[in-house]
């Protein structure tokens, strides 16, 4: 995709690399829209077709308060915590305090992850943690032998589990298909978090995976990568090899209602410019389709 197109996308989204907040824009009055507001309203409707969010791993080098502030600055309204921002070892009171703080910041703490589960105690801990925080989904990597335990906990707590694929080199779930094969006969609330970057690194088209496993698609980590190989690394969305417009069109066609969360693994100590450009690019694409 050419530079002009990308620049137009970011311009259409109202979000440049500085990560300017869209809050005032997104709350424009809708009572008697003037002609100049109609395009704004139409644009807002297009953006709302997908639930864009933040995987807090993006801000792994920053404390909770900065993570909440930067997520809001990007105009996002939902977040899934990595345990950097809410330890899995937290007490009930600590979890409730952070959950309240997140809500007061105007964010929906919809999930957590990636959470690794290597024994039954870790499975139980993950579900108690998510239940206490009011989370709807655990983005997790349970060992294969624990899937029946996970199945029982899903039924007990009515919390979804979205198994996250990690691409080449991952011995448990390298691709969405490898996870689906393990869970297809389990409770349908056990599904997939398709990480489109790792999926592409494994040589698989993430759009095709989304279509093939749509019945179990519970979460998405959206990013771009430099190449469709094991060596491919995260890069600003629109600069890499993933066909982002195709993927977003696929989600819309599937009427996907889960979260699409940005996980920007590049520039850990200064991620905001890159993730802002990525958010702007995605918003620009949504504005044109």
LUMMARKOL-626860 format. One record per residue: x, y, z of N, C-alpha, C, CB in turn; residue in one letter; residue number from 1. Coordinates in steps of 0.05 Angstrom, whole numbers, plus 5000, padded with zeros to 4 digits. Glycine has a CB too. Layout:
REM LUMMARKOL-626860
  neast  nnorth   nup  caeast  canorth  caup  ceast  cnorth   cup  cbeast  cbnorth  cbup  code  pos
      X       Y     Z       X        Y     Z      X       Y     Z       X        Y     Z     a  NUM
...
This chain:
REM LUMMARKOL-626860
  neast  nnorth   nup  caeast  canorth  caup  ceast  cnorth   cup  cbeast  cbnorth  cbup  code  pos
   5017    4976  5000    5000     5000  5000   5018    5025  5000    4981     5000  5024     x    1
   5012    5044  4983    5030     5067  4980   5029    5086  5003    5023     5081  4955     x    2
   5049    5103  5004    5051     5122  5027   5028    5141  5027    5077     5137  5025     x    3
   5019    5150  5003    4997     5169  5002   4972    5157  5014    4991     5177  4973     x    4
   4966    5132  5007    4943     5118  5019   4945    5117  5049    4940     5090  5007     x    5
   4968    5109  5059    4971     5107  5088   4968    5134  5101    4999     5096  5095     x    6
   4979    5155  5089    4976     5182  5100   4947    5190  5100    4992     5202  5084     x    7
   4932    5183  5079    4904     5190  5079   4888    5175  5100    4892     5184  5051     x    8
   4896    5149  5104    4883     5134  5125   4886    5147  5152    4894     5105  5126     x    9
   4910    5155  5158    4915     5167  5184   4901    5194  5186    4945     5171  5189     x   10
   4900    5209  5165    4886     5234  5165   4857    5230  5169    4891     5249  5138     x   11
   4845    5210  5155    4817     5204  5158   4810    5196  5186    4809     5182  5139     x   12
   4828    5182  5199    4823     5173  5227   4826    5195  5247    4842     5151  5233     x   13
   4838    5218  5239    4842     5239  5258   4863    5233  5279    4816     5246  5272     x   14
   4882    5215  5272    4901     5207  5292   4928    5204  5278    4893     5181  5305     x   15
   4947    5223  5284    4974     5221  5273   4992    5206  5292    4985     5248  5267     x   16
   5018    5206  5286    5037     5192  5302   5040    5203  5330    5063     5191  5288     x   17
   5030    5227  5335    5031     5238  5362   5010    5226  5380    5028     5268  5361     x   18
   4992    5211  5369    4972     5198  5386   4951    5217  5397    4985     5184  5409     x   19
   4943    5237  5381    4924     5257  5390   4897    5244  5398    4919     5278  5369     x   20
   4885    5252  5420    4860     5240  5429   4837    5247  5411    4854     5250  5457     x   21
   4819    5227  5407    4795     5231  5391   4771    5235  5408    4791     5207  5373     x   22
   4774    5239  5434    4751     5239  5452   4731    5261  5445    4760     5242  5480     x   23
   4740    5285  5440    4722     5307  5434   4708    5302  5407    4736     5333  5434     x   24
   4723    5291  5388    4712     5285  5362   4691    5264  5363    4734     5276  5343     x   25
   4696    5243  5379    4678     5220  5380   4652    5226  5396    4692     5197  5392     x   26
   4652    5248  5411    4629     5255  5427   4613    5279  5416    4637     5260  5456     x   27
   4617    5284  5390    4603     5306  5377   4573    5303  5380    4611     5308  5348     x   28
   4558    5325  5383    4529     5324  5387   4516    5311  5363    4518     5352  5392     x   29
   4495    5294  5369    4481     5281  5348   4452    5289  5347    4483     5251  5351     x   30
   4443    5309  5362    4415     5316  5364   4404    5326  5337    4411     5336  5385     x   31
   4416    5347  5327    4409     5358  5301   4434    5362  5285    4393     5385  5304     x   32
   4444    5341  5273    4470     5343  5259   4469    5362  5235    4479     5316  5250     x   33
   4488    5380  5234    4490     5397  5211   4502    5381  5188    4508     5422  5217     x   34
   4501    5392  5165    4512     5378  5142   4541    5371  5146    4509     5395  5116     x   35
   4556    5389  5159    4585     5384  5163   4589    5362  5183    4598     5410  5173     x   36
   4569    5356  5200    4571     5335  5220   4564    5307  5209    4555     5341  5244     x   37
   4550    5306  5186    4540     5281  5177   4563    5262  5170    4522     5285  5153     x   38
   4583    5273  5158    4606     5256  5151   4620    5246  5177    4627     5272  5134     x   39
   4621    5263  5197    4632     5255  5223   4616    5232  5235    4632     5278  5242     x   40
   4590    5234  5234    4572     5213  5245   4575    5187  5230    4543     5222  5245     x   41
   4577    5189  5203    4580     5165  5187   4607    5152  5193    4578     5172  5157     x   42
   4627    5168  5197    4654     5158  5203   4653    5144  5230    4674     5181  5203     x   43
   4640    5156  5250    4638     5144  5276   4624    5117  5275    4623     5162  5295     x   44
   4603    5115  5259    4588     5090  5255   4606    5069  5243    4563     5095  5238     x   45
   4623    5076  5224    4641     5057  5212   4661    5046  5232    4655     5070  5188     x   46
   4672    5064  5249    4691     5056  5268   4679    5037  5289    4703     5080  5283     x   47
   4654    5041  5296    4641     5025  5317   4634    4997  5308    4616     5039  5326     x   48
   4638    4991  5282    4632     4964  5273   4651    4943  5284    4634     4963  5242     x   49
   4675    4951  5293    4693     4933  5307   4701    4945  5334    4719     4928  5289     x   50
   4705    4927  5353    4711     4936  5380   4742    4937  5384    4699     4916  5401     x   51
   4753    4960  5378    4782     4963  5380   4790    4966  5409    4791     4988  5363     x   52
   4812    4953  5416    4821     4955  5444   4852    4954  5445    4809     4932  5460     x   53
   4862    4951  5470    4890     4951  5474   4898    4926  5490    4899     4976  5490     x   54
   4919    4912  5481    4932     4891  5496   4954    4905  5512    4943     4867  5478     x   55
   4952    4905  5538    4970     4923  5554   4999    4914  5552    4961     4923  5582     x   56
   5005    4891  5540    5033     4884  5536   5048    4906  5520    5035     4857  5521     x   57
   5033    4920  5504    5044     4942  5488   5059    4962  5507    5022     4957  5473     x   58
   5048    4966  5531    5060     4986  5550   5073    4972  5573    5038     5005  5560     x   59
   5086    4950  5567    5098     4933  5588   5120    4947  5604    5110     4909  5576     x   60
   5132    4968  5593    5153     4983  5607   5141    5006  5624    5173     4994  5587     x   61
   5115    5009  5624    5102     5031  5638   5084    5022  5660    5087     5048  5618     x   62
   5081    5039  5681    5063     5032  5703   5034    5034  5694    5068     5050  5727     x   63
   5016    5024  5711    4988     5022  5705   4976    5049  5697    4973     5012  5729     x   64
   4982    5070  5713    4970     5096  5708   4977    5107  5680    4979     5117  5729     x   65
   5002    5104  5672    5010     5113  5645   4997    5095  5624    5041     5112  5643     x   66
   4994    5070  5629    4982     5052  5610   4953    5060  5605    4983     5023  5620     x   67
   4938    5066  5626    4910     5074  5623   4909    5101  5608    4897     5077  5651     x   68
   4926    5119  5616    4926     5146  5603   4932    5144  5573    4947     5164  5617     x   69
   4952    5128  5566    4959     5126  5537   4938    5112  5521    4986     5112  5534     x   70
   4926    5092  5533    4904     5078  5520   4881    5097  5514    4894     5054  5536     x   71
   4874    5113  5533    4853     5133  5529   4861    5154  5509    4845     5146  5556     x   72
   4886    5161  5509    4896     5181  5490   4893    5172  5461    4925     5188  5496     x   73
   4895    5145  5458    4891     5133  5431   4862    5131  5423    4904     5106  5431     x   74
   4844    5139  5441    4815     5138  5435   4803    5110  5437    4811     5148  5407     x   75
   4817    5092  5451    4807     5065  5454   4791    5063  5480    4830     5045  5455     x   76
   4773    5044  5481    4754     5043  5504   4755    5016  5519    4726     5048  5495     x   77
   4772    4997  5510    4774     4972  5523   4803    4962  5525    4757     4950  5509     x   78
   4808    4946  5545    4836     4938  5549   4837    4910  5562    4851     4958  5568     x   79
   4857    4895  5555    4863     4869  5567   4890    4871  5580    4862     4845  5546     x   80
   4892    4864  5606    4916     4868  5621   4935    4844  5619    4909     4873  5650     x   81
   4960    4850  5614    4982     4831  5619   4988    4834  5649    5007     4836  5601     x   82
   5000    4814  5661    5004     4816  5690   5024    4836  5699    5012     4789  5700     x   83
   5038    4850  5680    5054     4873  5688   5037    4894  5702    5068     4885  5663     x   84
   5012    4896  5694    4994     4917  5704   4975    4909  5725    4980     4929  5681     x   85
   4972    4882  5728    4956     4872  5750   4966    4843  5754    4925     4872  5744     x   86
   4983    4840  5774    4995     4814  5779   4975    4792  5784    5014     4816  5803     x   87
   4981    4769  5773    4964     4745  5778   4965    4737  5807    4973     4722  5760     x   88
   4984    4747  5822    4986     4741  5850   4972    4761  5868    5015     4739  5859     x   89
   4958    4780  5856    4944     4801  5870   4923    4790  5889    4932     4821  5851     x   90
   4918    4804  5911    4896     4797  5929   4870    4805  5917    4900     4810  5957     x   91
   4848    4795  5928    4822     4803  5919   4818    4833  5920    4800     4788  5935     x   92
   4827    4845  5942    4824     4874  5945   4840    4889  5924    4832     4882  5973     x   93
   4864    4880  5919    4881     4893  5899   4869    4891  5871    4909     4880  5898     x   94
   4858    4868  5865    4845     4865  5838   4821    4883  5836    4836     4835  5834     x   95
   4804    4884  5857    4781     4902  5856   4788    4931  5854    4764     4897  5881     x   96
   4810    4939  5868    4819     4967  5867   4828    4974  5839    4842     4971  5887     x   97
   4843    4957  5826    4853     4963  5799   4830    4962  5779    4875     4943  5791     x   98
   4812    4944  5783    4789     4942  5765   4772    4968  5767    4771     4917  5772     x   99
   4768    4978  5791    4753     5003  5795   4768    5026  5782    4749     5008  5825     x  100
   4794    5027  5786    4810     5049  5775   4808    5049  5744    4840     5046  5784     x  101
   4808    5025  5732    4806     5023  5703   4779    5032  5693    4811     4993  5694     x  102
   4758    5025  5707    4731     5034  5700   4729    5064  5703    4711     5020  5718     x  103
   4740    5075  5724    4739     5104  5728   4755    5119  5707    4750     5111  5756     x  104
   4774    5106  5694    4790     5118  5672   4774    5117  5646    4817     5104  5669     x  105
   4751    5104  5647    4734     5103  5622   4741    5079  5605    4737     5127  5607     x  106
   4753    5058  5616    4761     5035  5601   4746    5010  5611    4791     5031  5602     x  107
   4739    4993  5592    4728     4967  5598   4750    4946  5600    4707     4958  5576     x  108
   4754    4936  5625    4775     4916  5629   4762    4889  5621    4785     4915  5659     x  109
   4764    4883  5595    4748     4861  5584   4762    4834  5588    4743     4865  5555     x  110
   4789    4834  5592    4803     4809  5593   4831    4811  5604    4803     4796  5566     x  111
   4845    4789  5603    4873     4788  5612   4888    4769  5594    4875     4779  5642     x  112
   4914    4774  5592    4930     4756  5577   4955    4769  5564    4914     4743  5555     x  113
   4973    4753  5555    4970     4724  5553   4977    4712  5580    4989     4713  5531     x  114
   4960    4693  5589    4963     4679  5615   4971    4650  5609    4937     4680  5632     x  115
   4995    4643  5619    5004     4615  5616   4994    4598  5639    5035     4614  5615     x  116
   4985    4574  5633    4974     4556  5653   4988    4529  5650    4943     4553  5650     x  117
   5006    4523  5669    5022     4499  5667   5014    4477  5687    5051     4506  5671     x  118
   4995    4483  5705    4985     4463  5724   4957    4471  5732    5004     4460  5749     x  119
   4944    4454  5747    4916     4459  5755   4913    4484  5773    4905     4435  5769     x  120
   4933    4488  5790    4932     4511  5807   4933    4537  5791    4955     4511  5827     x  121
   4948    4538  5770    4950     4562  5753   4924    4566  5737    4974     4560  5734     x  122
   4911    4544  5730    4885     4547  5716   4864    4559  5736    4875     4519  5706     x  123
   4863    4549  5760    4844     4559  5780   4850    4588  5787    4845     4542  5805     x  124
   4876    4594  5789    4884     4622  5795   4875    4641  5773    4914     4624  5799     x  125
   4878    4633  5748    4871     4650  5726   4841    4656  5726    4879     4637  5699     x  126
   4825    4636  5731    4796     4640  5731   4786    4657  5755    4781     4613  5731     x  127
   4798    4652  5778    4791     4668  5802   4798    4698  5797    4804     4657  5827     x  128
   4821    4702  5786    4831     4729  5779   4812    4743  5760    4860     4727  5767     x  129
   4805    4729  5739    4787     4741  5719   4759    4746  5730    4785     4723  5694     x  130
   4749    4727  5746    4723     4731  5758   4722    4754  5777    4714     4705  5772     x  131
   4742    4757  5793    4744     4779  5813   4745    4806  5799    4768     4776  5831     x  132
   4759    4807  5776    4762     4832  5761   4738    4838  5743    4787     4831  5744     x  133
   4720    4819  5740    4697     4822  5722   4704    4820  5693    4685     4849  5727     x  134
   4726    4805  5687    4734     4801  5659   4717    4781  5645    4763     4792  5658     x  135
   4715    4784  5619    4697     4767  5603   4713    4745  5589    4683     4783  5582     x  136
   4739    4748  5586    4755     4728  5571   4783    4727  5582    4755     4735  5541     x  137
   4794    4703  5583    4822     4698  5589   4836    4691  5563    4825     4676  5611     x  138
   4855    4707  5556    4871     4701  5532   4894    4684  5543    4881     4727  5517     x  139
   4894    4659  5537    4911     4641  5551   4926    4620  5534    4896     4627  5571     x  140
   4945    4608  5548    4961     4586  5536   4962    4563  5557    4990     4595  5528     x  141
   4940    4547  5558    4941     4525  5577   4956    4501  5564    4912     4516  5584     x  142
   4971    4487  5580    4983     4462  5570   4962    4443  5560    5000     4448  5593     x  143
   4968    4427  5541    4949     4409  5528   4935    4392  5548    4963     4392  5507     x  144
   4949    4381  5567    4938     4362  5586   4918    4376  5606    4960     4348  5602     x  145
   4917    4402  5605    4900     4417  5624   4874    4426  5611    4914     4441  5635     x  146
   4870    4420  5585    4846     4430  5571   4820    4420  5583    4848     4422  5542     x  147
   4819    4396  5593    4795     4386  5606   4789    4401  5632    4797     4356  5611     x  148
   4811    4408  5646    4807     4424  5670   4797    4452  5663    4834     4427  5686     x  149
   4808    4464  5642    4798     4489  5632   4769    4488  5625    4815     4499  5608     x  150
   4762    4466  5612    4734     4462  5603   4715    4463  5627    4731     4435  5589     x  151
   4722    4450  5649    4706     4450  5673   4704    4478  5686    4717     4430  5694     x  152
   4726    4492  5685    4726     4519  5697   4710    4539  5680    4755     4529  5700     x  153
   4710    4536  5654    4694     4552  5637   4664    4548  5643    4699     4546  5607     x  154
   4657    4523  5647    4629     4517  5653   4622    4528  5681    4624     4487  5652     x  155
   4640    4527  5699    4635     4536  5727   4632    4566  5728    4657     4527  5745     x  156
   4649    4581  5715    4651     4610  5718   4638    4626  5694    4679     4618  5721     x  157
   4632    4612  5672    4621     4625  5648   4640    4648  5639    4593     4637  5654     x  158
   4665    4642  5638    4686     4660  5627   4698    4647  5603    4707     4668  5649     x  159
   4700    4661  5581    4712     4650  5557   4742    4647  5560    4705     4667  5533     x  160
   4753    4628  5545    4782     4626  5542   4789    4627  5513    4792     4599  5555     x  161
   4807    4645  5506    4816     4648  5478   4845    4640  5476    4812     4678  5468     x  162
   4850    4617  5464    4877     4607  5463   4893    4622  5442    4877     4577  5457     x  163
   4916    4632  5451    4933     4650  5435   4955    4634  5421    4946     4672  5452     x  164
   4958    4637  5395    4979     4624  5380   5004    4642  5378    4970     4617  5351     x  165
   5027    4630  5380    5052     4645  5381   5071    4641  5358    5066     4639  5407     x  166
   5062    4627  5337    5078     4626  5313   5100    4605  5314    5090     4652  5307     x  167
   5118    4606  5294    5140     4586  5292   5156    4586  5317    5158     4593  5268     x  168
   5162    4562  5326    5178     4558  5350   5161    4553  5375    5194     4583  5355     x  169
   5135    4559  5373    5117     4554  5395   5109    4524  5394    5091     4572  5394     x  170
   5116    4509  5415    5111     4481  5416   5082    4474  5422    5129     4467  5435     x  171
   5067    4492  5434    5040     4486  5442   5020    4494  5421    5033     4501  5468     x  172
   5020    4519  5413    4999     4529  5394   5012    4548  5374    4976     4543  5409     x  173
   5027    4538  5354    5040     4556  5335   5020    4570  5316    5059     4540  5319     x  174
   4998    4557  5310    4979     4569  5291   4951    4567  5302    4980     4554  5263     x  175
   4932    4582  5292    4904     4579  5301   4894    4551  5297    4886     4599  5286     x  176
   4902    4538  5275    4892     4511  5269   4902    4491  5290    4902     4503  5241     x  177
   4927    4495  5299    4937     4476  5319   4922    4478  5345    4967     4482  5324     x  178
   4912    4502  5352    4896     4505  5376   4868    4494  5371    4894     4535  5384     x  179
   4856    4501  5348    4829     4492  5342   4827    4462  5343    4820     4502  5314     x  180
   4847    4448  5333    4846     4419  5332   4844    4407  5361    4871     4408  5319     x  181
   4855    4422  5380    4855     4413  5408   4828    4419  5422    4877     4425  5423     x  182
   4814    4440  5413    4791     4449  5429   4764    4446  5415    4795     4478  5437     x  183
   4764    4436  5390    4740     4436  5374   4717    4419  5386    4746     4425  5347     x  184
   4724    4400  5403    4703     4384  5416   4697    4392  5445    4712     4355  5415     x  185
   4709    4414  5453    4705     4424  5480   4683    4445  5480    4731     4435  5492     x  186
   4677    4456  5504    4657     4477  5507   4663    4499  5486    4657     4488  5536     x  187
   4642    4509  5472    4647     4530  5452   4657    4556  5463    4622     4535  5436     x  188
   4655    4559  5489    4667     4583  5502   4697    4582  5503    4655     4587  5530     x  189
   4709    4559  5496    4738     4556  5493   4743    4560  5463    4749     4529  5504     x  190
   4757    4581  5456    4762     4587  5428   4790    4598  5424    4742     4607  5419     x  191
   4792    4617  5405    4818     4626  5396   4821    4656  5400    4822     4620  5367     x  192
   4846    4664  5406    4855     4692  5402   4874    4690  5379    4868     4705  5429     x  193
   4865    4698  5356    4883     4697  5332   4902    4721  5333    4867     4696  5306     x  194
   4927    4715  5337    4948     4736  5335   4956    4737  5306    4973     4730  5355     x  195
   4948    4758  5292    4952     4757  5263   4981    4760  5255    4936     4780  5250     x  196
   4998    4772  5273    5026     4774  5267   5040    4746  5268    5040     4792  5286     x  197
   5035    4732  5290    5047     4705  5292   5035    4686  5272    5043     4695  5321     x  198
   5010    4690  5265    4998     4673  5245   5012    4677  5218    4968     4679  5242     x  199
   5016    4702  5211    5030     4708  5186   5059    4697  5186    5030     4738  5180     x  200
   5072    4699  5209    5100     4690  5211   5101    4659  5207    5111     4697  5239     x  201
   5079    4646  5212    5078     4617  5208   5070    4610  5179    5058     4604  5227     x  202
   5068    4631  5162    5062     4626  5134   5032    4622  5129    5077     4603  5124     x  203
   5015    4630  5147    4986     4626  5145   4973    4653  5142    4975     4611  5170     x  204
   4953    4655  5123    4938     4679  5119   4918    4683  5143    4923     4678  5092     x  205
   4921    4704  5159    4903     4707  5182   4874    4710  5174    4912     4731  5198     x  206
   4869    4721  5150    4841     4724  5141   4828    4696  5137    4840     4740  5115     x  207
   4844    4678  5125    4834     4651  5120   4829    4637  5146    4854     4636  5103     x  208
   4847    4641  5166    4843     4629  5192   4818    4639  5206    4867     4634  5210     x  209
   4813    4665  5204    4789     4677  5216   4764    4665  5204    4789     4707  5212     x  210
   4764    4661  5178    4740     4649  5164   4737    4620  5173    4743     4651  5134     x  211
   4759    4605  5172    4758     4577  5177   4750    4570  5206    4785     4564  5172     x  212
   4758    4587  5225    4752     4582  5253   4734    4603  5266    4778     4580  5269     x  213
   4717    4615  5250    4700     4637  5259   4682    4629  5282    4682     4646  5236     x  214
   4674    4603  5283    4656     4595  5305   4670    4595  5332    4646     4567  5299     x  215
   4696    4596  5332    4711     4597  5357   4729    4621  5360    4728     4572  5360     x  216
   4724    4642  5345    4740     4666  5346   4730    4684  5368    4740     4681  5319     x  217
   4745    4685  5391    4736     4701  5414   4752    4726  5418    4739     4684  5439     x  218
   4776    4728  5406    4793     4752  5410   4813    4754  5387    4808     4751  5437     x  219
   4823    4778  5382    4843     4782  5361   4864    4801  5371    4829     4795  5335     x  220
   4889    4794  5366    4912     4812  5370   4920    4822  5342    4936     4798  5385     x  221
   4917    4848  5338    4923     4859  5312   4950    4873  5312    4901     4879  5303     x  222
   4966    4868  5291    4993     4879  5288   5002    4875  5260    5013     4866  5309     x  223
   5026    4883  5253    5037     4878  5227   5065    4867  5232    5038     4904  5209     x  224
   5076    4853  5212    5103     4841  5214   5119    4846  5189    5101     4811  5220     x  225
   5145    4845  5192    5163     4852  5170   5165    4830  5149    5190     4857  5181     x  226
   5160    4805  5156    5161     4783  5137   5145    4759  5146    5190     4775  5131     x  227
   5137    4743  5127    5121     4719  5133   5140    4695  5140    5102     4712  5110     x  228
   5158    4700  5158    5177     4680  5166   5181    4681  5196    5205     4685  5152     x  229
   5195    4661  5207    5200     4660  5235   5215    4685  5244    5217     4636  5242     x  230
   5231    4697  5227    5247     4721  5234   5231    4746  5233    5271     4723  5216     x  231
   5206    4746  5223    5190     4770  5220   5185    4783  5247    5164     4764  5207     x  232
   5188    4809  5248    5184     4824  5273   5162    4845  5270    5210     4838  5281     x  233
   5152    4854  5293    5131     4874  5293   5140    4900  5281    5121     4878  5322     x  234
   5122    4912  5266    5127     4938  5254   5100    4953  5253    5139     4935  5225     x  235
   5101    4979  5250    5077     4995  5249   5058    4983  5228    5083     5024  5243     x  236
   5032    4982  5235    5012     4971  5217   5012    4988  5191    4984     4970  5230     x  237
   5012    4974  5169    5013     4988  5143   5041    4988  5131    5004     5016  5145     x  238
   5061    4981  5147    5089     4980  5136   5098    4952  5131    5108     4993  5156     x  239
   5082    4932  5140    5090     4904  5138   5077    4889  5115    5085     4891  5163     x  240
   5076    4863  5119    5068     4845  5097   5039    4835  5100    5086     4822  5095     x  241
   5025    4842  5122    4998     4832  5125   4978    4850  5110    4991     4831  5156     x  242
   4960    4838  5097    4939     4852  5083   4917    4860  5103    4926     4835  5059     x  243
   4921    4883  5116    4904     4893  5137   4875    4899  5126    4915     4917  5150     x  244
   4872    4913  5104    4845     4917  5094   4830    4891  5089    4846     4933  5068     x  245
   4843    4871  5078    4830     4845  5074   4822    4833  5101    4849     4826  5059     x  246
   4839    4835  5121    4832     4823  5147   4808    4837  5160    4856     4824  5165     x  247
   4808    4864  5159    4786     4879  5171   4760    4873  5156    4793     4909  5171     x  248
   4762    4872  5130    4738     4865  5114   4727    4837  5122    4744     4866  5084     x  249
   4746    4819  5127    4738     4792  5135   4723    4793  5161    4763     4774  5137     x  250
   4733    4807  5181    4720     4809  5207   4692    4821  5204    4737     4825  5227     x  251
   4690    4842  5188    4664     4854  5184   4644    4835  5170    4666     4880  5167     x  252
   4654    4820  5150    4637     4801  5136   4628    4779  5155    4652     4789  5113     x  253
   4645    4772  5174    4638     4751  5194   4620    4762  5216    4663     4739  5206     x  254
   4616    4788  5216    4601     4801  5237   4613    4795  5265    4571     4792  5237     x  255
   4639    4796  5266    4655     4790  5290   4649    4811  5311    4685     4790  5283     x  256
   4642    4802  5336    4635     4819  5357   4654    4820  5380    4608     4811  5368     x  257
   4676    4805  5378    4696     4806  5400   4714    4830  5397    4713     4780  5399     x  258
   4735    4830  5413    4754     4853  5413   4776    4849  5392    4767     4856  5441     x  259
   4785    4871  5382    4808     4872  5363   4829    4889  5377    4800     4883  5334     x  260
   4847    4877  5391    4866     4892  5408   4893    4895  5396    4868     4879  5435     x  261
   4904    4920  5398    4930     4926  5387   4951    4915  5407    4934     4956  5383     x  262
   4969    4899  5396    4992     4889  5412   5017    4897  5396    4991     4858  5417     x  263
   5030    4918  5405    5053     4930  5391   5078    4922  5406    5050     4961  5388     x  264
   5093    4903  5395    5116     4892  5410   5142    4908  5404    5120     4864  5402     x  265
   5141    4926  5385    5164     4942  5378   5167    4966  5397    5162     4951  5348     x  266
   5192    4975  5400    5197     5000  5415   5185    5000  5443    5186     5024  5399     x  267
   5192    4980  5458    5181     4977  5485   5183    5002  5503    5193     4954  5499     x  268
   5204    5017  5501    5208     5040  5518   5195    5065  5507    5237     5045  5522     x  269
   5186    5064  5482    5173     5088  5469   5153    5078  5448    5194     5107  5456     x  270
   5132    5064  5456    5114     5051  5437   5093    5070  5426    5101     5028  5449     x  271
   5088    5092  5439    5064     5108  5432   5064    5118  5404    5062     5132  5451     x  272
   5085    5129  5393    5084     5138  5365   5077    5115  5345    5110     5150  5356     x  273
   5089    5092  5349    5084     5069  5331   5056    5058  5334    5103     5048  5335     x  274
   5047    5055  5358    5020     5044  5362   4999    5065  5353    5015     5036  5391     x  275
   5005    5091  5357    4986     5112  5347   4983    5111  5317    4996     5140  5356     x  276
   5006    5107  5303    5004     5105  5274   4988    5080  5266    5032     5104  5262     x  277
   4992    5058  5281    4978     5034  5276   4948    5037  5280    4989     5011  5293     x  278
   4940    5049  5302    4912     5054  5307   4900    5072  5286    4908     5067  5335     x  279
   4915    5093  5278    4905     5111  5258   4902    5097  5231    4924     5134  5254     x  280
   4920    5079  5224    4918     5065  5199   4893    5047  5199    4943     5047  5195     x  281
   4888    5033  5221    4865     5015  5222   4839    5032  5221    4865     4998  5248     x  282
   4838    5054  5234    4815     5071  5233   4811    5082  5205    4817     5095  5253     x  283
   4833    5089  5192    4831     5098  5164   4820    5077  5146    4858     5107  5155     x  284
   4829    5052  5149    4818     5031  5133   4788    5027  5138    4833     5004  5139     x  285
   4780    5027  5163    4752     5024  5170   4735    5046  5158    4748     5023  5200     x  286
   4747    5070  5156    4732     5093  5145   4728    5090  5115    4747     5118  5151     x  287
   4742    5073  5102    4741     5071  5073   4727    5046  5063    4768     5072  5061     x  288
   4719    5028  5081    4706     5003  5073   4678    5000  5085    4724     4979  5081     x  289
